[in-house]
Amino acid sequence: MKTYLLAGLFTVLTFFSFAQDSTKSEPISMSLNFSGVPIINISGIDTSYQNALSISPAIGLRSKGGWGISYSPSIVTSGNKSGIYMHTFSAGYERYGKKNVDLAFNYTRHIFTNKTNVPYTPLTNEVYFSVSYTKTWLEPVLSASVGFGKDSANVSAHDIGLAGGISHDFSWEDKGIFSEIEVNPSVLLNAATNGYFSFLQVSDYISHSHNFSKYAKKGGKKNEAKTSFELSNVELNMETSLKMGSFSIHPSGSIILPVSSGTDNAMYGYGEVSLEYHF
């Protein structure tokens, strides 16, 4: 019940903001995201994980004041059980490009179909927050995710993730066919409980790679021992935005350097591309 009340509150605030915004510009966006997602591969008595292509179309509605809502179905395209594996509803607030601080927070609800080979997770809700100080050349960045839900035994489950580091935004205008080009490299240090496979925004190194098993400590289908909060990895990120009027392309990539105990410390990476159009 608390979940639905929270989602309802965000929705009311969002539409109230739209009602007060008589000068809104391009409030509707449609996007198509291509990324990787792990799937379970069973061969005889052996179980392993491999990467599969995930395609996520999305539609969003956001006011000039920063309040917004979005919906996205996610589709896994390979494995012996392809199709929609998750519906994602999100509501919250974003404020970028201001003088001193960029700020974002949102509540996300994941509804899993459990009809594909994407690993099981009990974390169906997330509260996310991020803030960066933009007045300095190297911008301090801090973000946090709290995921929660019920496991298959109807026992409460949760995970916490934190990321902190520095970034810098390079931007150019009117370069060839592009009205604007932005490149944002960052270096982040991640710390988390990493109890479960999940889709938490701070823990993309779990949801985008079959190497998630290096971090996730639980299967999530029963009540297991509690996990400790510890350092996970150093993350080297590169986010890019190529804008052509109302259309934009957003390629991004990350290199993960594990620092937690119990891993083989092997470096790995993942990437994604998003196409977006604003109306």
Long-range contacts (C-beta under 8 A, 24 or more apart in sequence): 3-109, 3-125, 6-107, 7-89, 7-91, 7-107, 7-109, 10-67, 10-69, 10-91, 10-92, 10-106, 10-107, 11-69, 11-91, 13-67, 14-61, 14-63, 14-67, 14-68, 14-69, 14-91, 16-67, 17-63, 17-65, 17-66, 17-67, 18-61, 18-63, 18-67, 20-65, 21-63, 21-64, 21-65, 23-64, 24-63, 24-64, 25-64, 26-246, 26-278, 26-279, 27-61, 27-62, 27-63, 27-64, 27-279, 28-59, 28-60, 28-61, 28-278, 28-279, 29-58, 29-59, 29-60, 29-61, 29-62, 29-276, 29-277, 29-278, 29-279, 30-57, 30-58, 30-59, 30-60, 30-276, 30-277, 30-279, 31-57, 31-58, 31-59, 31-60, 31-274, 31-275, 31-276, 31-277, 32-56, 32-57, 32-58, 32-274, 32-275, 32-276, 33-57, 33-58, 33-72, 33-272, 33-273, 33-274, 33-275, 34-272, 34-273, 34-274, 35-208, 35-270, 35-271, 35-272, 35-273, 36-208, 36-209, 36-270, 36-271, 36-272, 37-74, 37-76, 37-85, 37-118, 37-207, 37-208, 38-118, 38-119, 38-197, 38-207, 38-209, 38-210, 38-212, 39-76, 39-78, 39-79, 39-116, 39-117, 39-118, 39-119, 39-210, 40-79, 40-117, 40-118, 40-119, 41-79, 41-117, 48-210, 49-119, 49-210, 49-212, 49-213, 50-210, 51-209, 51-210, 52-76, 52-77, 52-78, 52-79, 52-117, 53-77, 53-78, 56-88, 58-88, 62-94, 66-93, 66-94, 66-95, 67-92, 67-93, 68-92, 68-93, 68-94, 76-116, 76-117, 76-118, 79-116, 79-117, 80-117, 81-115, 81-116, 81-117, 82-116, 83-113, 83-115, 83-116, 84-113, 84-115, 84-116, 85-112, 85-113, 85-115, 85-116, 85-118, 86-110, 86-111, 86-112, 86-113, 86-118, 86-199, 87-111, 87-113, 88-199, 92-128, 98-134, 99-134, 99-135, 100-133, 100-134, 100-135, 101-131, 101-132, 101-133, 101-134, 102-130, 102-131, 102-132, 102-134, 103-130, 103-131, 104-128, 104-129, 104-130, 104-131, 105-129, 105-130, 108-201, 110-199, 119-197, 119-212, 120-152, 120-197, 120-219, 120-220, 120-221, 121-149, 121-196, 121-197, 121-198, 121-199, 121-220, 122-149, 122-150, 122-151, 122-152, 122-157, 122-196, 122-220, 122-221, 123-147, 123-148, 123-149, 123-157, 123-158, 123-159, 123-196, 123-198, 123-199, 123-200, 123-220, 124-148, 124-149, 124-150, 125-149, 126-199, 126-200, 126-201, 128-200, 128-201, 128-202, 132-167, 134-169, 137-168, 138-166, 138-167, 138-168, 139-166, 139-167, 139-168, 139-169, 140-164, 140-165, 140-166, 141-165, 141-166, 141-167, 141-186, 141-188, 143-201, 143-202, 144-202, 145-200, 145-201, 145-202, 145-203, 147-196, 147-198, 147-200, 151-220, 151-221, 151-222, 151-223, 152-220, 152-221, 152-222, 153-221, 153-222, 153-223, 155-222, 155-223, 157-195, 157-196, 157-220, 158-193, 158-195, 159-192, 159-193, 159-194, 159-195, 159-196, 159-198, 159-200, 159-203, 160-192, 160-193, 160-229, 161-190, 161-191, 161-192, 161-193, 161-194, 161-200, 161-202, 161-203, 162-190, 162-191, 162-192, 162-202, 163-188, 163-189, 163-190, 163-191, 163-202, 163-235, 164-188, 164-189, 165-189, 165-235, 167-237, 177-244, 178-242, 178-243, 178-244, 179-243, 179-244, 179-245, 180-241, 180-243, 181-240, 181-241, 181-242, 181-243, 182-239, 182-240, 182-241, 182-243, 183-238, 183-239, 183-240, 183-241, 184-237, 184-238, 184-239, 184-240, 184-241, 185-236, 185-237, 185-238, 185-239, 186-235, 186-236, 186-237, 186-238, 186-239, 187-234, 187-235, 187-236, 187-237, 188-234, 188-235, 188-237, 189-231, 189-233, 189-234, 189-235, 190-231, 190-232, 190-233, 190-234, 190-235, 191-229, 191-230, 191-231, 191-232, 192-229, 192-230, 192-232, 193-227, 193-228, 193-229, 193-230, 194-227, 194-232, 194-260, 195-220, 195-226, 195-227, 196-220, 203-232, 204-254, 204-270, 205-232, 205-233, 205-235, 205-254, 205-256, 205-270, 208-270, 208-272, 209-256, 209-268, 209-269, 209-270, 211-256, 211-266, 211-268, 214-258, 214-263, 214-264, 215-258, 215-260, 215-263, 230-260, 230-261, 231-259, 231-260, 232-258, 232-259, 232-260, 233-257, 233-258, 233-259, 233-260, 234-259, 246-277, 246-278, 246-279, 247-275, 247-276, 247-277, 248-275, 248-276, 248-277, 248-278, 249-273, 249-274, 249-275, 249-276, 250-274, 250-275, 250-276
